[in-house]
Amino acid sequence: MSAETVEIAQQLGPDLVTLRRRLHRIPEIGLHLPKTQQLLLEELAGLDVEVHRGRTLSSLTVVLRGRATRDDGSRGVVLLRGDMDALPVAEEVASDHASEHEGVMHACGHDLHMAALVGAARILHRVRDRLAGDVVLMFQPGEEGPGGAEPMLAEGLLDVAGARVEAAYALHVMSSEHPAGQWFARPGPLFAAADEVHVRVLGSGGHGSAPHRAKDPIPAACEMVLALQAMKARTADVFDPVVVNVGLIAAGTKENIIPDEAYFEATVRTLSEPTRARVHAAITRTVSGIAAAHDLEVEVEQVRGYPVTVNDEAEYALAHRTVLDLFGAARFTTMPHPDLGAEDMAFVLREVPGAYFNLGACPGPDPLTAPDNHSPRAAFDDSVLPDAAAWLAEVALRRLAGA
């Protein structure tokens, strides 16, 4: 089946490139993507599939039914996912398919993900006489925030085919670090949990010439920011990394006025649930202790975000073998450690086992200096689309066959 899958994908290549570029021109943000959804509906219209539109968001859940069974007469259900949304980034890449929406850009490659998933649908449709079960195609908005996976799950994503999804797979293209066509992933934790902490330090304002008559929140807030760096080093195992990074701090209006309050926000990245819980507790304990030492009050808001994205060992092994069989061992690199970025496919992989792989799509000769995903200068090589489509289709075929 491998050679046939790749051959069909190569035949579809020009159409997939055209689709990707059409999608690139009409980037949309968030959960409501009417133009993107409509274009995908047009691309899927010629296939014998069941299409379900999201009730509360512009998602598409598409069921493609195979016509075969496994050797034991059973049938399964697998899920393939492609995210749809863009970013509030003003594009600085000159091309004939540049964004037509001012200040919005497909800077993370989601346009390639959608085109690859449409390609996988077309491949699977062509070989559905040998497809031993059903495939759920998850076209998901809101991956960049506020998160589209959870509402799709709430709307019945995993049961839409009539039987529960057994396994789920996704891929992500990268504009830098790896050359075009190079696959990379790892078993176990792949991406981090991403949470936010909002801290408000409450004091009592006064004149800058008489700090003893006020309760100044600024020195306390500065101590908190520095203490959080020491806290993480004394709370987390060095082999279970943690990032606590303060990206916003604000206080005051003038140099000689002590304000009533100071405020800061931090991102918190962790790779295991026990460490996640322990670090959040330590943050609250640390800032509360410093506030008490300064005779101040403090308000701490912990905002939970995407959980850890974990590649199931068995599903990773299947997906890895598929890459090796389709493209050869030289085209795969095992990631030495997880990436501390985050991904809301984690919500799906928390419900069913699965695997998430990365694919280099850098169009230039030097991936190490190329602009990263999310940059206004991020660019992607369309030539990887047939490979992405072939891998998605082949991993579904193999999983349903019981390989």
Secondary structure in CASP SS format (residue, H / E / C, confidence):
PFRMAT SS
TARGET T0000
AUTHOR 0000-0000-0000
METHOD secondary structure of the structure
MODEL  1
M C 1.00
S H 1.00
A H 1.00
E H 1.00
T H 1.00
V H 1.00
E H 1.00
I H 1.00
A H 1.00
Q H 1.00
Q H 1.00
L H 1.00
G H 1.00
P H 1.00
D H 1.00
L H 1.00
V H 1.00
T H 1.00
L H 1.00
R H 1.00
R H 1.00
R H 1.00
L H 1.00
H H 1.00
R H 1.00
I C 1.00
P C 1.00
E C 1.00
I C 1.00
G C 1.00
L C 1.00
H C 1.00
L C 1.00
P H 1.00
K H 1.00
T H 1.00
Q H 1.00
Q H 1.00
L H 1.00
L H 1.00
L H 1.00
E H 1.00
E H 1.00
L H 1.00
A C 1.00
G C 1.00
L C 1.00
D C 1.00
V C 1.00
E E 1.00
V E 1.00
H E 1.00
R E 1.00
G C 1.00
R C 1.00
T C 1.00
L C 1.00
S C 1.00
S C 1.00
L E 1.00
T E 1.00
V E 1.00
V E 1.00
L E 1.00
R E 1.00
G C 1.00
R C 1.00
A C 1.00
T C 1.00
R C 1.00
D C 1.00
D C 1.00
G C 1.00
S C 1.00
R C 1.00
G E 1.00
V E 1.00
V E 1.00
L E 1.00
L E 1.00
R E 1.00
G E 1.00
D E 1.00
M C 1.00
D C 1.00
A C 1.00
L E 1.00
P C 1.00
V C 1.00
A C 1.00
E C 1.00
E C 1.00
V C 1.00
A C 1.00
S C 1.00
D C 1.00
H C 1.00
A C 1.00
S C 1.00
E C 1.00
H C 1.00
E C 1.00
G C 1.00
V C 1.00
M E 1.00
H C 1.00
A C 1.00
C C 1.00
G C 1.00
H H 1.00
D H 1.00
L H 1.00
H H 1.00
M H 1.00
A H 1.00
A H 1.00
L H 1.00
V H 1.00
G H 1.00
A H 1.00
A H 1.00
R H 1.00
I H 1.00
L H 1.00
H H 1.00
R H 1.00
V C 1.00
R H 1.00
D H 1.00
R H 1.00
L C 1.00
A C 1.00
G E 1.00
D E 1.00
V E 1.00
V E 1.00
L E 1.00
M E 1.00
F E 1.00
Q E 1.00
P C 1.00
G C 1.00
E C 1.00
E C 1.00
G C 1.00
P C 1.00
G C 1.00
G C 1.00
A H 1.00
E H 1.00
P H 1.00
M H 1.00
L H 1.00
A H 1.00
E C 1.00
G C 1.00
L H 1.00
L H 1.00
D H 1.00
V C 1.00
A C 1.00
G C 1.00
A C 1.00
R C 1.00
V C 1.00
E C 1.00
A E 1.00
A E 1.00
Y E 1.00
A E 1.00
L E 1.00
H E 1.00
V E 1.00
M E 1.00
S E 1.00
S E 1.00
E E 1.00
H E 1.00
P E 1.00
A C 1.00
G C 1.00
Q C 1.00
W E 1.00
F E 1.00
A E 1.00
R C 1.00
P C 1.00
G E 1.00
P E 1.00
L E 1.00
F E 1.00
A C 1.00
A E 1.00
A E 1.00
D E 1.00
E E 1.00
V E 1.00
H E 1.00
V E 1.00
R E 1.00
V E 1.00
L E 1.00
G C 1.00
S E 1.00
G C 1.00
G E 1.00
H E 1.00
G C 1.00
S C 1.00
A C 1.00
P H 1.00
H H 1.00
R H 1.00
A C 1.00
K E 1.00
D C 1.00
P H 1.00
I H 1.00
P H 1.00
A H 1.00
A H 1.00
C H 1.00
E H 1.00
M H 1.00
V H 1.00
L H 1.00
A H 1.00
L H 1.00
Q H 1.00
A H 1.00
M H 1.00
K H 1.00
A H 1.00
R H 1.00
T H 1.00
A C 1.00
D C 1.00
V C 1.00
F C 1.00
D C 1.00
P C 1.00
V E 1.00
V E 1.00
V E 1.00
N E 1.00
V E 1.00
G E 1.00
L E 1.00
I E 1.00
A E 1.00
A E 1.00
G C 1.00
T C 1.00
K C 1.00
E C 1.00
N C 1.00
I E 1.00
I E 1.00
P C 1.00
D C 1.00
E E 1.00
A E 1.00
Y E 1.00
F E 1.00
E E 1.00
A E 1.00
T E 1.00
V E 1.00
R E 1.00
T E 1.00
L C 1.00
S C 1.00
E H 1.00
P H 1.00
T H 1.00
R H 1.00
A H 1.00
R H 1.00
V H 1.00
H H 1.00
A H 1.00
A H 1.00
I H 1.00
T H 1.00
R H 1.00
T H 1.00
V H 1.00
S H 1.00
G H 1.00
I H 1.00
A H 1.00
A H 1.00
A H 1.00
H C 1.00
D C 1.00
L C 1.00
E E 1.00
V E 1.00
E E 1.00
V E 1.00
E E 1.00
Q E 1.00
V E 1.00
R C 1.00
G C 1.00
Y C 1.00
P C 1.00
V C 1.00
T E 1.00
V E 1.00
N E 1.00
D C 1.00
E H 1.00
A H 1.00
E H 1.00
Y H 1.00
A H 1.00
L H 1.00
A H 1.00
H H 1.00
R H 1.00
T H 1.00
V H 1.00
L H 1.00
D H 1.00
L H 1.00
F H 1.00
G C 1.00
A H 1.00
A H 1.00
R H 1.00
F E 1.00
T E 1.00
T E 1.00
M C 1.00
P C 1.00
H C 1.00
P C 1.00
D E 1.00
L C 1.00
G C 1.00
A C 1.00
E C 1.00
D C 1.00
M C 1.00
A H 1.00
F H 1.00
V H 1.00
L H 1.00
R H 1.00
E H 1.00
V C 1.00
P C 1.00
G E 1.00
A E 1.00
Y E 1.00
F E 1.00
N E 1.00
L E 1.00
G E 1.00
A E 1.00
C E 1.00
P C 1.00
G C 1.00
P C 1.00
D C 1.00
P H 1.00
L H 1.00
T H 1.00
A C 1.00
P C 1.00
D C 1.00
N C 1.00
H C 1.00
S C 1.00
P C 1.00
R C 1.00
A C 1.00
A C 1.00
F C 1.00
D C 1.00
D H 1.00
S H 1.00
V H 1.00
L H 1.00
P H 1.00
D H 1.00
A H 1.00
A H 1.00
A H 1.00
W H 1.00
L H 1.00
A H 1.00
E H 1.00
V H 1.00
A H 1.00
L H 1.00
R H 1.00
R H 1.00
L H 1.00
A H 1.00
G C 1.00
A C 1.00
END
